[in-house]
Amino acid sequence: MRYTALGGAYEVGASCHLLQIAGKNIVLDAGLRPNRRGTESLPDLDLLEQLTGGQVDLVLVSHAHMDHIGALPLLHAQYPLAPIYASRATRRLMEVLLADTLRIMERRMEDAAEFPLYSPQEVEALLANVREMPFDTWTEPIPEVKVYYHRSGHVLGAAAILIETPEAKVVYSGDISVASQRTVAGMRPIDFFQPDLLILEGTYGDQIHPNRKEQEQELARSVGEVVAEGGTVLIPSFALGRAQEIILILKTSMNSGLIPQFPIYVDGMVRTVCDVYHDLLDELPDRLQKYVENSHQPLFWSYGNNAPKVIRLRAEDRITMLIGEPKCIISSSGMLVGGPSVYYAKVLASMPKNAIFFTGYQDEESPGRRLLELSTGDTIELDGEKVPLLCRIGQYKLSAHADQIQLCQQVSYIRPKSIILVHGEGPALQALRSKLVQKHLVFCPRNGDTFDPLAAPEWMTQAQAANVLERITTYRGDLTTDSEGVQIRLEPKLLESPLWQQYFLGYERVEAKLERGRLVLRPVAETERSASEE
């Protein structure tokens, strides 16, 4: 077996992985980078062509977020005979998100002479060829390859993908959430299938999430406070999954009396995704189905006198949202990289009575991340316009990704022989790797890396791989002291040691600790280093 990272390695975006197994070329997801444009946003499809000789046998899609599906039209155009599978909900949501992406690319072409990545015809051809994969059932989409879709708890329709072949067994986690949300139950453990390889997301591999219920209540109270003081709250949100959660959090908080009632306005692609969720009501939790049945109104929209008002916005209504009554606006995109949320942020940010609250992941190069790092009075550039930051800024942890403890727990259930960590920034993957490496062979590839994840690395013989945890080797060195401190210099052959490669490769800093007369070393992830320097 060979694995190749075509995108999504040491980054969040452009997820795309090639498995060459049992004589088959299997592609897992094909997404876009949210903070890039043009060809820079794509996974390496040229490398895919080079490694497969133009033959892709199967494409498996984990869920409908654009960082996992955005390049599928190009992939299908390049390999039109390759069968593509997704869950029923994912396929329906793909229609909405890809149609919106076409509109964005057309608008960018008009504004900046940027050429669209693909055409409406290519999107239509893709969607016509996506086949539905059932959950909780083993299926054989191509000979000698069995596939099982396991609900991953991330968003509606999201799946962890189990693959069984005569050569090896693989689990691709996609994006997973262990904690239950309002619109989707948390992932049940995969304790019934022990794979040779686990390809695991590590988005929050360096963090422990706070209590979700407390975060939801804190968000609701904060929104209520701003509105009560006459301000408008903007919540930039991922259109798929997060926005629906926020609407239900605020509606429930108003209905329970936790916060007073105020109007909620919904803009951007969030509107269409809410409608799709309603169409897929039979896939939502029972309590939401019963709510719709008993209330005789849509799941998200409400206009009645006694119910919290949740109203869809039209483009021509946007200017009126910047004046008038206090309110909350929920709009895409979640990282302020585009969509109506940027339009609102440019105006609302300059008024102290308003607020912008974030509830999800912010890419390190996104405007949302930059805004969170600024102080009141600083200036931020949004859509080419410099804006003074005077409004209230807040961040609430409502992640639909598992944290470090939850990821490690899932690994203990799955019990893989080998692990590849993807879908995370470097510090997050380093921190997660440090928790797993004592019991597993763990790889943190970069985009373009291709290797056999079941074979011991070049620096490790089979015997060393089997005994890497038990081996004790002595390496000698020199110790010097001066006015600046203590310096320890060990012999260069330490760098060639399997123990060093297994535990310290890829880390820029090592921590030394004296324990009972021995000097003990451990790798320090970048997040730990940053926290200690603050």
C-alpha positions as a Python dict, from the first residue, in 0.01 Angstrom:
ca = {
    (1, 'M'): (0, 0, 0),
    (2, 'R'): (107, 354, -70),
    (3, 'Y'): (-36, 678, 63),
    (4, 'T'): (10, 1021, -97),
    (5, 'A'): (-91, 1355, 51),
    (6, 'L'): (-230, 1558, -241),
    (7, 'G'): (-366, 1830, -10),
    (8, 'G'): (-468, 1884, 351),
    (9, 'A'): (-135, 1775, 502),
    (10, 'Y'): (8, 2017, 760),
    (11, 'E'): (-281, 2249, 672),
    (12, 'V'): (-658, 2281, 693),
    (13, 'G'): (-787, 2299, 338),
    (14, 'A'): (-772, 2118, 3),
    (15, 'S'): (-814, 1778, 170),
    (16, 'C'): (-728, 1511, -86),
    (17, 'H'): (-559, 1177, -27),
    (18, 'L'): (-456, 897, -261),
    (19, 'L'): (-460, 536, -143),
    (20, 'Q'): (-294, 287, -376),
    (21, 'I'): (-409, -41, -230),
    (22, 'A'): (-484, -389, -360),
    (23, 'G'): (-404, -271, -712),
    (24, 'K'): (-663, 9, -693),
    (25, 'N'): (-626, 389, -691),
    (26, 'I'): (-870, 533, -437),
    (27, 'V'): (-909, 909, -382),
    (28, 'L'): (-1044, 1035, -50),
    (29, 'D'): (-1205, 1380, -83),
    (30, 'A'): (-1094, 1663, -313),
    (31, 'G'): (-1136, 2008, -159),
    (32, 'L'): (-1025, 2369, -192),
    (33, 'R'): (-814, 2596, 27),
    (34, 'P'): (-1049, 2864, 166),
    (35, 'N'): (-778, 3131, 183),
    (36, 'R'): (-642, 3085, -171),
    (37, 'R'): (-768, 3163, -519),
    (38, 'G'): (-721, 3003, -856),
    (39, 'T'): (-492, 2705, -893),
    (40, 'E'): (-328, 2777, -555),
    (41, 'S'): (-652, 2668, -391),
    (42, 'L'): (-637, 2320, -545),
    (43, 'P'): (-487, 1991, -431),
    (44, 'D'): (-206, 1853, -648),
    (45, 'L'): (-404, 1692, -929),
    (46, 'D'): (-96, 1684, -1151),
    (47, 'L'): (76, 1457, -899),
    (48, 'L'): (-238, 1241, -892),
    (49, 'E'): (-215, 1199, -1270),
    (50, 'Q'): (154, 1118, -1246),
    (51, 'L'): (113, 853, -975),
    (52, 'T'): (-196, 683, -1117),
    (53, 'G'): (-112, 698, -1486),
    (54, 'G'): (-454, 849, -1545),
    (55, 'Q'): (-646, 565, -1376),
    (56, 'V'): (-858, 646, -1069),
    (57, 'D'): (-1077, 353, -963),
    (58, 'L'): (-1287, 505, -684),
    (59, 'V'): (-1359, 841, -518),
    (60, 'L'): (-1503, 848, -166),
    (61, 'V'): (-1639, 1173, -17),
    (62, 'S'): (-1655, 1220, 360),
    (63, 'H'): (-1877, 1530, 384),
    (64, 'A'): (-1990, 1844, 202),
    (65, 'H'): (-1765, 2120, 337),
    (66, 'M'): (-1580, 2296, 57),
    (67, 'D'): (-1236, 2205, 190),
    (68, 'H'): (-1337, 1845, 113),
    (69, 'I'): (-1549, 1875, -205),
    (70, 'G'): (-1449, 2199, -380),
    (71, 'A'): (-1216, 2034, -635),
    (72, 'L'): (-1444, 1740, -718),
    (73, 'P'): (-1573, 1893, -1045),
    (74, 'L'): (-1215, 1906, -1176),
    (75, 'L'): (-1142, 1558, -1049),
    (76, 'H'): (-1450, 1420, -1222),
    (77, 'A'): (-1369, 1603, -1545),
    (78, 'Q'): (-1023, 1448, -1538),
    (79, 'Y'): (-1144, 1097, -1445),
    (80, 'P'): (-1506, 1076, -1571),
    (81, 'L'): (-1525, 697, -1538),
    (82, 'A'): (-1426, 687, -1171),
    (83, 'P'): (-1733, 618, -953),
    (84, 'I'): (-1791, 881, -683),
    (85, 'Y'): (-1972, 798, -359),
    (86, 'A'): (-2118, 1018, -84),
    (87, 'S'): (-2397, 988, 170),
    (88, 'R'): (-2747, 1100, 68),
    (89, 'A'): (-2728, 1423, 272),
    (90, 'T'): (-2377, 1501, 151),
    (91, 'R'): (-2481, 1465, -211),
    (92, 'R'): (-2777, 1701, -161),
    (93, 'L'): (-2564, 1956, 21),
    (94, 'M'): (-2296, 1937, -249),
    (95, 'E'): (-2549, 2078, -495),
    (96, 'V'): (-2594, 2388, -280),
    (97, 'L'): (-2232, 2452, -193),
    (98, 'L'): (-2095, 2397, -543),
    (99, 'A'): (-2364, 2620, -695),
    (100, 'D'): (-2262, 2894, -452),
    (101, 'T'): (-1896, 2841, -540),
    (102, 'L'): (-1980, 2892, -907),
    (103, 'R'): (-2145, 3224, -824),
    (104, 'I'): (-1843, 3335, -623),
    (105, 'M'): (-1601, 3243, -903),
    (106, 'E'): (-1813, 3426, -1159),
    (107, 'R'): (-1817, 3736, -940),
    (108, 'R'): (-1441, 3722, -890),
    (109, 'M'): (-1393, 3688, -1266),
    (110, 'E'): (-1587, 4011, -1317),
    (111, 'D'): (-1401, 4196, -1039),
    (112, 'A'): (-1046, 4073, -1093),
    (113, 'A'): (-1035, 3896, -1429),
    (114, 'E'): (-989, 3568, -1242),
    (115, 'F'): (-1065, 3260, -1447),
    (116, 'P'): (-1319, 3018, -1289),
    (117, 'L'): (-1177, 2682, -1189),
    (118, 'Y'): (-1467, 2496, -1348),
    (119, 'S'): (-1789, 2553, -1536),
    (120, 'P'): (-2157, 2498, -1447),
    (121, 'Q'): (-2156, 2209, -1695),
    (122, 'E'): (-1870, 2040, -1509),
    (123, 'V'): (-2054, 2078, -1178),
    (124, 'E'): (-2371, 1939, -1334),
    (125, 'A'): (-2177, 1642, -1475),
    (126, 'L'): (-2024, 1572, -1136),
    (127, 'L'): (-2354, 1579, -948),
    (128, 'A'): (-2517, 1354, -1206),
    (129, 'N'): (-2254, 1091, -1136),
    (130, 'V'): (-2237, 1102, -754),
    (131, 'R'): (-2380, 780, -615),
    (132, 'E'): (-2533, 753, -269),
    (133, 'M'): (-2357, 541, -9),
    (134, 'P'): (-2574, 415, 281),
    (135, 'F'): (-2462, 439, 641),
    (136, 'D'): (-2391, 139, 862),
    (137, 'T'): (-2379, -110, 574),
    (138, 'W'): (-2087, -279, 403),
    (139, 'T'): (-2094, -212, 27),
    (140, 'E'): (-1861, -328, -250),
    (141, 'P'): (-1849, -32, -493),
    (142, 'I'): (-1568, -189, -697),
    (143, 'P'): (-1437, -547, -695),
    (144, 'E'): (-1234, -646, -387),
    (145, 'V'): (-1293, -312, -214),
    (146, 'K'): (-1554, -305, 62),
    (147, 'V'): (-1664, 30, 208),
    (148, 'Y'): (-1860, 117, 523),
    (149, 'Y'): (-1984, 470, 600),
    (150, 'H'): (-1992, 543, 974),
    (151, 'R'): (-2159, 864, 1096),
    (152, 'S'): (-1880, 1095, 1213),
    (153, 'G'): (-2090, 1355, 1400),
    (154, 'H'): (-1930, 1654, 1226),
    (155, 'V'): (-2220, 1788, 1017),
    (156, 'L'): (-2529, 1638, 857),
    (157, 'G'): (-2425, 1354, 628),
    (158, 'A'): (-2061, 1343, 742),
    (159, 'A'): (-1891, 1004, 746),
    (160, 'A'): (-1582, 830, 867),
    (161, 'I'): (-1495, 587, 590),
    (162, 'L'): (-1393, 226, 658),
    (163, 'I'): (-1220, 41, 372),
    (164, 'E'): (-1142, -329, 359),
    (165, 'T'): (-931, -488, 85),
    (166, 'P'): (-735, -814, 54),
    (167, 'E'): (-415, -615, 113),
    (168, 'A'): (-508, -406, 417),
    (169, 'K'): (-782, -230, 612),
    (170, 'V'): (-805, 149, 641),
    (171, 'V'): (-1011, 406, 832),
    (172, 'Y'): (-1030, 761, 700),
    (173, 'S'): (-1180, 974, 976),
    (174, 'G'): (-1282, 1271, 763),
    (175, 'D'): (-1379, 1535, 1020),
    (176, 'I'): (-1518, 1397, 1344),
    (177, 'S'): (-1707, 1528, 1645),
    (178, 'V'): (-1760, 1315, 1953),
    (179, 'A'): (-1982, 1566, 2132),
    (180, 'S'): (-2344, 1572, 2018),
    (181, 'Q'): (-2478, 1889, 1861),
    (182, 'R'): (-2836, 2001, 1813),
    (183, 'T'): (-2852, 1889, 1451),
    (184, 'V'): (-2633, 1579, 1461),
    (185, 'A'): (-2539, 1316, 1719),
    (186, 'G'): (-2174, 1268, 1815),
    (187, 'M'): (-1975, 988, 1656),
    (188, 'R'): (-2007, 645, 1811),
    (189, 'P'): (-1674, 467, 1866),
    (190, 'I'): (-1534, 259, 1583),
    (191, 'D'): (-1458, -38, 1808),
    (192, 'F'): (-1577, -307, 1568),
    (193, 'F'): (-1312, -270, 1299),
    (194, 'Q'): (-938, -274, 1365),
    (195, 'P'): (-756, -120, 1067),
    (196, 'D'): (-396, -143, 962),
    (197, 'L'): (-400, 233, 891),
    (198, 'L'): (-593, 523, 1040),
    (199, 'I'): (-587, 856, 852),
    (200, 'L'): (-690, 1093, 1131),
    (201, 'E'): (-782, 1461, 1134),
    (202, 'G'): (-596, 1677, 1388),
    (203, 'T'): (-760, 2019, 1360),
    (204, 'Y'): (-766, 2066, 1736),
    (205, 'G'): (-491, 1821, 1825),
    (206, 'D'): (-335, 2077, 2057),
    (207, 'Q'): (-649, 2188, 2242),
    (208, 'I'): (-902, 2073, 2498),
    (209, 'H'): (-1249, 2207, 2432),
    (210, 'P'): (-1436, 2380, 2713),
    (211, 'N'): (-1781, 2256, 2816),
    (212, 'R'): (-2002, 2298, 2510),
    (213, 'K'): (-2324, 2374, 2697),
    (214, 'E'): (-2151, 2650, 2892),
    (215, 'Q'): (-2008, 2796, 2571),
    (216, 'E'): (-2352, 2794, 2408),
    (217, 'Q'): (-2505, 2976, 2706),
    (218, 'E'): (-2218, 3227, 2715),
    (219, 'L'): (-2266, 3303, 2347),
    (220, 'A'): (-2641, 3350, 2391),
    (221, 'R'): (-2593, 3578, 2693),
    (222, 'S'): (-2330, 3786, 2511),
    (223, 'V'): (-2555, 3834, 2210),
    (224, 'G'): (-2841, 3928, 2443),
    (225, 'E'): (-2626, 4186, 2624),
    (226, 'V'): (-2519, 4361, 2304),
    (227, 'V'): (-2873, 4371, 2167),
    (228, 'A'): (-3013, 4494, 2502),
    (229, 'E'): (-2769, 4786, 2485),
    (230, 'G'): (-2889, 4883, 2137),
    (231, 'G'): (-2621, 4714, 1928),
    (232, 'T'): (-2616, 4471, 1639),
    (233, 'V'): (-2429, 4141, 1658),
    (234, 'L'): (-2272, 3979, 1353),
    (235, 'I'): (-2190, 3609, 1376),
    (236, 'P'): (-1985, 3509, 1070),
    (237, 'S'): (-2060, 3143, 1031),
    (238, 'F'): (-1991, 2838, 821),
    (239, 'A'): (-2305, 2801, 614),
    (240, 'L'): (-2315, 2425, 660),
    (241, 'G'): (-2356, 2301, 1015),
    (242, 'R'): (-2244, 2586, 1239),
    (243, 'A'): (-2503, 2842, 1128),
    (244, 'Q'): (-2788, 2599, 1190),
    (245, 'E'): (-2652, 2525, 1538),
    (246, 'I'): (-2635, 2896, 1624),
    (247, 'I'): (-2989, 2963, 1509),
    (248, 'L'): (-3120, 2683, 1730),
    (249, 'I'): (-2904, 2792, 2025),
    (250, 'L'): (-3044, 3146, 2013),
    (251, 'K'): (-3404, 3034, 1954),
    (252, 'T'): (-3386, 2789, 2244),
    (253, 'S'): (-3229, 3050, 2472),
    (254, 'M'): (-3506, 3298, 2393),
    (255, 'N'): (-3780, 3040, 2437),
    (256, 'S'): (-3638, 2934, 2775),
    (257, 'G'): (-3613, 3292, 2899),
    (258, 'L'): (-3234, 3287, 2927),
    (259, 'I'): (-3222, 3598, 2706),
    (260, 'P'): (-3491, 3841, 2586),
    (261, 'Q'): (-3636, 3805, 2238),
    (262, 'F'): (-3480, 3987, 1943),
    (263, 'P'): (-3489, 3934, 1566),
    (264, 'I'): (-3238, 3705, 1399),
    (265, 'Y'): (-3160, 3777, 1034),
    (266, 'V'): (-2999, 3510, 817),
    (267, 'D'): (-2801, 3589, 503),
    (268, 'G'): (-2578, 3428, 243),
    (269, 'M'): (-2568, 3059, 167),
    (270, 'V'): (-2689, 2992, 522),
    (271, 'R'): (-3044, 3050, 393),
    (272, 'T'): (-3033, 2773, 135),
    (273, 'V'): (-2859, 2525, 362),
    (274, 'C'): (-3130, 2578, 626),
    (275, 'D'): (-3389, 2484, 363),
    (276, 'V'): (-3194, 2169, 270),
    (277, 'Y'): (-3177, 2066, 635),
    (278, 'H'): (-3555, 2096, 650),
    (279, 'D'): (-3586, 1883, 335),
    (280, 'L'): (-3365, 1620, 503),
    (281, 'L'): (-3563, 1632, 826),
    (282, 'D'): (-3578, 1251, 847),
    (283, 'E'): (-3198, 1247, 895),
    (284, 'L'): (-3205, 1494, 1186),
    (285, 'P'): (-3243, 1397, 1554),
    (286, 'D'): (-3588, 1282, 1663),
    (287, 'R'): (-3645, 1583, 1888),
    (288, 'L'): (-3611, 1819, 1591),
    (289, 'Q'): (-3850, 1609, 1384),
    (290, 'K'): (-4103, 1618, 1668),
    (291, 'Y'): (-4058, 1996, 1704),
    (292, 'V'): (-4149, 2052, 1339),
    (293, 'E'): (-4440, 1807, 1362),
    (294, 'N'): (-4586, 1969, 1675),
    (295, 'S'): (-4515, 2334, 1594),
    (296, 'H'): (-4636, 2319, 1232),
    (297, 'Q'): (-4361, 2557, 1125),
    (298, 'P'): (-4020, 2527, 961),
    (299, 'L'): (-3727, 2414, 1172),
    (300, 'F'): (-3533, 2740, 1146),
    (301, 'W'): (-3764, 3012, 1015),
    (302, 'S'): (-4029, 3170, 1238),
    (303, 'Y'): (-4229, 3488, 1202),
    (304, 'G'): (-4504, 3451, 1467),
    (305, 'N'): (-4576, 3713, 1732),
    (306, 'N'): (-4495, 3481, 2021),
    (307, 'A'): (-4196, 3302, 1871),
    (308, 'P'): (-3845, 3442, 1817),
    (309, 'K'): (-3829, 3593, 1469),
    (310, 'V'): (-3581, 3424, 1237),
    (311, 'I'): (-3595, 3594, 900),
    (312, 'R'): (-3415, 3529, 573),
    (313, 'L'): (-3252, 3835, 419),
    (314, 'R'): (-3251, 3933, 55),
    (315, 'A'): (-2956, 4112, -98),
    (316, 'E'): (-3160, 4432, -134),
    (317, 'D'): (-3236, 4428, 240),
    (318, 'R'): (-2873, 4433, 353),
    (319, 'I'): (-2830, 4808, 375),
    (320, 'T'): (-3126, 4835, 612),
    (321, 'M'): (-2961, 4584, 847),
    (322, 'L'): (-2693, 4838, 932),
    (323, 'I'): (-2945, 5074, 1089),
    (324, 'G'): (-3270, 5039, 1281),
    (325, 'E'): (-3358, 4801, 1562),
    (326, 'P'): (-3097, 4598, 1754),
    (327, 'K'): (-3059, 4252, 1607),
    (328, 'C'): (-2837, 3952, 1539),
    (329, 'I'): (-2715, 3871, 1188),
    (330, 'I'): (-2591, 3522, 1103),
    (331, 'S'): (-2414, 3511, 768),
    (332, 'S'): (-2150, 3328, 569),
    (333, 'S'): (-1857, 3309, 551),
    (334, 'G'): (-1730, 3196, 890),
    (335, 'M'): (-1373, 3326, 847),
    (336, 'L'): (-1464, 3655, 675),
    (337, 'V'): (-1295, 3543, 353),
    (338, 'G'): (-1602, 3638, 151),
    (339, 'G'): (-1978, 3638, 148),
    (340, 'P'): (-2217, 3893, 303),
    (341, 'S'): (-2046, 3869, 644),
    (342, 'V'): (-1761, 4084, 510),
    (343, 'Y'): (-2010, 4350, 397),
    (344, 'Y'): (-2163, 4367, 744),
    (345, 'A'): (-1829, 4353, 927),
    (346, 'K'): (-1690, 4654, 737),
    (347, 'V'): (-1965, 4875, 879),
    (348, 'L'): (-2039, 4719, 1217),
    (349, 'A'): (-1673, 4699, 1326),
    (350, 'S'): (-1635, 5076, 1347),
    (351, 'M'): (-1918, 5127, 1603),
    (352, 'P'): (-1851, 5049, 1973),
    (353, 'K'): (-2208, 4938, 2047),
    (354, 'N'): (-2189, 4650, 1799),
    (355, 'A'): (-2016, 4313, 1824),
    (356, 'I'): (-1865, 4045, 1600),
    (357, 'F'): (-1862, 3698, 1753),
    (358, 'F'): (-1678, 3397, 1610),
    (359, 'T'): (-1773, 3039, 1689),
    (360, 'G'): (-1551, 2825, 1469),
    (361, 'Y'): (-1208, 2753, 1329),
    (362, 'Q'): (-1015, 3050, 1188),
    (363, 'D'): (-742, 2974, 936),
    (364, 'E'): (-409, 3133, 1029),
    (365, 'E'): (-421, 3357, 720),
    (366, 'S'): (-791, 3445, 735),
    (367, 'P'): (-931, 3793, 811),
    (368, 'G'): (-1120, 3634, 1100),
    (369, 'R'): (-796, 3521, 1265),
    (370, 'R'): (-639, 3864, 1215),
    (371, 'L'): (-941, 4035, 1365),
    (372, 'L'): (-922, 3815, 1676),
    (373, 'E'): (-558, 3910, 1722),
    (374, 'L'): (-621, 4288, 1708),
    (375, 'S'): (-690, 4530, 1992),
    (376, 'T'): (-958, 4796, 2011),
    (377, 'G'): (-856, 5093, 1797),
    (378, 'D'): (-643, 4890, 1559),
    (379, 'T'): (-717, 4887, 1186),
    (380, 'I'): (-813, 4583, 982),
    (381, 'E'): (-845, 4552, 607),
    (382, 'L'): (-1167, 4389, 491),
    (383, 'D'): (-1233, 4340, 122),
    (384, 'G'): (-968, 4600, 35),
    (385, 'E'): (-1105, 4862, 275),
    (386, 'K'): (-931, 4968, 596),
    (387, 'V'): (-1169, 4972, 893),
    (388, 'P'): (-1107, 5086, 1253),
    (389, 'L'): (-1187, 4812, 1504),
    (390, 'L'): (-1404, 4967, 1774),
    (391, 'C'): (-1676, 4705, 1826),
    (392, 'R'): (-1672, 4420, 2074),
    (393, 'I'): (-1500, 4099, 1958),
    (394, 'G'): (-1561, 3756, 2103),
    (395, 'Q'): (-1482, 3393, 2035),
    (396, 'Y'): (-1683, 3095, 2156),
    (397, 'K'): (-1576, 2733, 2126),
    (398, 'L'): (-1856, 2556, 1943),
    (399, 'S'): (-1628, 2337, 1737),
    (400, 'A'): (-1762, 2043, 1539),
    (401, 'H'): (-1418, 1880, 1559),
    (402, 'A'): (-1291, 1648, 1830),
    (403, 'D'): (-1026, 1786, 2067),
    (404, 'Q'): (-699, 1622, 2169),
    (405, 'I'): (-846, 1403, 2443),
    (406, 'Q'): (-1134, 1291, 2223),
    (407, 'L'): (-905, 1213, 1930),
    (408, 'C'): (-677, 1005, 2150),
    (409, 'Q'): (-980, 823, 2290),
    (410, 'Q'): (-1098, 737, 1939),
    (411, 'V'): (-754, 601, 1856),
    (412, 'S'): (-775, 375, 2162),
    (413, 'Y'): (-1105, 237, 2032),
    (414, 'I'): (-986, 192, 1674),
    (415, 'R'): (-645, 39, 1767),
    (416, 'P'): (-470, 98, 1433),
    (417, 'K'): (-126, -35, 1355),
    (418, 'S'): (-20, 293, 1191),
    (419, 'I'): (-153, 651, 1197),
    (420, 'I'): (-129, 939, 949),
    (421, 'L'): (-222, 1279, 1092),
    (422, 'V'): (-374, 1532, 850),
    (423, 'H'): (-615, 1829, 846),
    (424, 'G'): (-432, 2044, 1098),
    (425, 'E'): (-176, 2320, 1127),
    (426, 'G'): (174, 2213, 1225),
    (427, 'P'): (156, 2288, 1598),
    (428, 'A'): (-173, 2101, 1636),
    (429, 'L'): (-40, 1793, 1459),
    (430, 'Q'): (287, 1804, 1655),
    (431, 'A'): (102, 1817, 1986),
    (432, 'L'): (-129, 1530, 1890),
    (433, 'R'): (160, 1323, 1762),
    (434, 'S'): (340, 1361, 2095),
    (435, 'K'): (40, 1199, 2267),
    (436, 'L'): (18, 905, 2027),
    (437, 'V'): (377, 826, 1940),
    (438, 'Q'): (451, 616, 2248),
    (439, 'K'): (205, 347, 2137),
    (440, 'H'): (181, 390, 1759),
    (441, 'L'): (390, 457, 1452),
    (442, 'V'): (270, 808, 1363),
    (443, 'F'): (334, 1001, 1041),
    (444, 'C'): (280, 1375, 987),
    (445, 'P'): (332, 1405, 610),
    (446, 'R'): (363, 1721, 405),
    (447, 'N'): (175, 1772, 80),
    (448, 'G'): (343, 1571, -193),
    (449, 'D'): (482, 1303, 39),
    (450, 'T'): (422, 947, -80),
    (451, 'F'): (514, 638, 120),
    (452, 'D'): (403, 299, 250),
    (453, 'P'): (248, 375, 591),
    (454, 'L'): (257, 10, 696),
    (455, 'A'): (629, -33, 639),
    (456, 'A'): (884, 85, 889),
    (457, 'P'): (1050, 412, 783),
    (458, 'E'): (1390, 398, 618),
    (459, 'W'): (1560, 491, 943),
    (460, 'M'): (1395, 205, 1132),
    (461, 'T'): (1451, -167, 1079),
    (462, 'Q'): (1169, -408, 1154),
    (463, 'A'): (1338, -513, 1476),
    (464, 'Q'): (1378, -152, 1581),
    (465, 'A'): (1017, -80, 1496),
    (466, 'A'): (903, -366, 1719),
    (467, 'N'): (1120, -260, 2010),
    (468, 'V'): (1146, 115, 1969),
    (469, 'L'): (982, 184, 2303),
    (470, 'E'): (1207, -54, 2497),
    (471, 'R'): (1545, 35, 2349),
    (472, 'I'): (1783, 230, 2569),
    (473, 'T'): (2091, 376, 2405),
    (474, 'T'): (2361, 598, 2551),
    (475, 'Y'): (2479, 907, 2365),
    (476, 'R'): (2766, 1106, 2503),
    (477, 'G'): (2825, 1478, 2480),
    (478, 'D'): (2972, 1793, 2634),
    (479, 'L'): (2829, 2027, 2893),
    (480, 'T'): (2944, 2387, 2917),
    (481, 'T'): (2827, 2679, 3130),
    (482, 'D'): (2868, 3051, 3098),
    (483, 'S'): (2691, 3370, 3201),
    (484, 'E'): (2405, 3296, 2960),
    (485, 'G'): (2328, 2951, 3099),
    (486, 'V'): (2394, 2584, 3032),
    (487, 'Q'): (2462, 2432, 2691),
    (488, 'I'): (2451, 2059, 2620),
    (489, 'R'): (2594, 1932, 2293),
    (490, 'L'): (2539, 1564, 2210),
    (491, 'E'): (2714, 1361, 1942),
    (492, 'P'): (2564, 1394, 1588),
    (493, 'K'): (2478, 1025, 1558),
    (494, 'L'): (2190, 1088, 1798),
    (495, 'L'): (2003, 1239, 1501),
    (496, 'E'): (2019, 902, 1325),
    (497, 'S'): (1877, 712, 1622),
    (498, 'P'): (1538, 546, 1571),
    (499, 'L'): (1435, 676, 1913),
    (500, 'W'): (1519, 1033, 1815),
    (501, 'Q'): (1343, 996, 1480),
    (502, 'Q'): (1037, 845, 1643),
    (503, 'Y'): (996, 1101, 1920),
    (504, 'F'): (1164, 1424, 1809),
    (505, 'L'): (1159, 1444, 1427),
    (506, 'G'): (984, 1761, 1311),
    (507, 'Y'): (1007, 1951, 1639),
    (508, 'E'): (1211, 2270, 1654),
    (509, 'R'): (1250, 2276, 2030),
    (510, 'V'): (1329, 2018, 2297),
    (511, 'E'): (1274, 2053, 2670),
    (512, 'A'): (1518, 1904, 2923),
    (513, 'K'): (1415, 1811, 3276),
    (514, 'L'): (1618, 1671, 3565),
    (515, 'E'): (1450, 1368, 3719),
    (516, 'R'): (1634, 1179, 3997),
    (517, 'G'): (1973, 1260, 3857),
    (518, 'R'): (1879, 1192, 3494),
    (519, 'L'): (1825, 1443, 3218),
    (520, 'V'): (1495, 1363, 3044),
    (521, 'L'): (1413, 1516, 2705),
    (522, 'R'): (1074, 1572, 2549),
    (523, 'P'): (963, 1749, 2231),
    (524, 'V'): (788, 2085, 2269),
    (525, 'A'): (506, 2163, 2027),
    (526, 'E'): (487, 2516, 1889),
    (527, 'T'): (165, 2585, 2079),
    (528, 'E'): (333, 2501, 2410),
    (529, 'R'): (623, 2726, 2322),
    (530, 'S'): (396, 3018, 2232),
    (531, 'A'): (197, 2983, 2552),
    (532, 'S'): (511, 2981, 2766),
    (533, 'E'): (644, 3294, 2597),
    (534, 'E'): (328, 3501, 2643),
}
